[in-house]
Amino acid sequence: MIVTIDGVAASGKSSVSAGVAQALGVPYVSSGLLYRAATLLGLEAGTDLGDAAALLACLEAAPPRLEPLASGNRVWQGGRDLTPDLHSSRVDSGVSVVAALPGVRAWVDAQLRALPQPFVAEGRDMGTAVFPQAGAKFYLTASPRVRAERRASERPEEVDAIEAALVERDRLDTLQSVPAEDAQVIDTGGLSLQGVINTILNALH
């Protein structure tokens, strides 16, 4: 069993996926953390983030490994836990460039497809490109303002600046972030976190 939960940036995918996975008693898989890991490692190596060959060389030299847990995902590189460094502003600003590279996308997709099922997979294109065979697909959306206000509660930045960054991120992510034709689209703007989780669980039963 694979459940895919895709959506735009800051639409609540990770929190919703964790809640759904815990209710189902399965792990959830955060594809975005692998793209963030690739971005972080590229930044640390001083690599041009648009240079797919150089990024892939970084990834293959010391591959990051996703640990999917129902309580939250972690990314390891050997014995180093990369997770605390993956949600910085510098990674935020570079991850769309990295995620648009076909070679990096193929590398991430291969890591995800190698994970044991069942799980809940969240990202941008889980239901379209990575797991098109998934039996249940959902796509989360919300206005840029709503998403900015949510993100501002998690980090010390101004709502207007976050909103502007999210609008630009949406523009950059357009190619990857489209709902699967058979996905149920959920506007999370007027729903609580538990409300979104319940909507998905009700659709699964």
Secondary structure by P-SEA (a helix, b strand, c coil): cbbbbbbccccaaaaaaaaaaaaacbbbbcaaaaaaaaaaaaaaaccccccaaaaaaaaaabbbbbbbbccbbbbbccccccccccccaaaaacaaaaaacaaaaaaaaaaaaaccccbbbbcccccccccccccbbbbbbbcaaaaaaaaaacccccaaaaaaaaaaaaaaacccccccccbbbbccccccaaaaaaaaaaaac
